[in-house]
Amino acid sequence: MTMGQELLIREVFRFSSGRTIFACEGATISDAFAGRQARLVVDGQPRQSISLASERSMLNQTKHLTERALETLDSVNLELEEVQNGRCRLVLD
């Protein structure tokens, strides 16, 4: 995996436990994300840095073959509308 790899955020799920899951597109099957740092970028502007805690199993993986589910325990400053408009990316450090 190269430095600065960008993943398009397709969906975001927030849980009452404080966890946030990003469904991201743009990774390969061999990419590893747990323990990585990433920058949340919205409209091309860096918004915040987050730590990726783990990768989760994708529901209905057969329909979402190019997507990965990445989990963070960090508080995430992101609106659902921003994700739905395709303006959000995770850039891995």
SVG drawing of the C-alpha trace seen along z (x, -y; Angstrom):
<svg xmlns="http://www.w3.org/2000/svg" viewBox="-28 -22 32 34">
<polyline fill="none" stroke="black" stroke-width="0.4" points="0.0,0.0 1.4,-3.4 1.5,-6.4 -1.4,-8.8 -3.8,-6.2 -7.3,-7.6 -10.5,-5.8 -13.8,-7.2 -16.3,-7.0 -19.6,-5.6 -21.5,-5.3 -20.9,-6.1 -22.5,-4.3 -22.4,-5.7 -23.1,-3.6 -24.1,-4.6 -20.8,-3.0 -18.9,-5.8 -17.7,-3.7 -18.0,-4.9 -17.8,-2.6 -16.9,-3.9 -17.8,-1.9 -15.0,-2.8 -14.2,-2.1 -10.7,-2.0 -8.8,0.6 -7.4,3.9 -7.9,7.2 -4.3,7.2 -4.5,3.8 -4.4,3.8 -5.9,0.9 -6.0,1.7 -3.8,-0.6 -3.3,-3.0 -3.7,-6.8 -5.9,-8.5 -7.0,-12.0 -10.7,-12.7 -10.8,-15.0 -14.1,-16.7 -14.3,-18.7 -10.5,-18.4 -9.9,-20.0 -8.4,-18.1 -10.9,-18.1 -9.4,-15.8 -7.0,-12.9 -8.4,-9.6 -7.0,-6.3 -8.4,-3.2 -9.1,-0.6 -10.1,2.4 -11.7,3.6 -15.2,5.1 -16.9,7.7 -19.1,6.0 -22.7,7.1 -23.8,8.3 -20.1,8.4 -21.1,10.0 -22.8,6.7 -20.0,4.5 -16.9,6.3 -14.8,3.1 -15.7,1.8 -14.2,2.2 -15.7,1.4 -13.2,-0.5 -13.8,-1.3 -12.6,-4.2 -13.2,-4.9 -12.5,-8.6 -15.2,-11.2 -15.9,-12.0 -16.9,-15.4 -18.8,-14.4 -22.4,-15.0 -24.3,-12.3 -25.1,-14.7 -21.4,-15.2 -21.0,-11.4 -24.1,-11.1 -22.8,-13.8 -19.6,-11.8 -17.4,-14.5 -15.6,-12.6 -12.4,-10.6 -10.0,-8.9 -6.4,-9.5 -4.1,-7.0 -0.8,-8.2"/>
</svg>
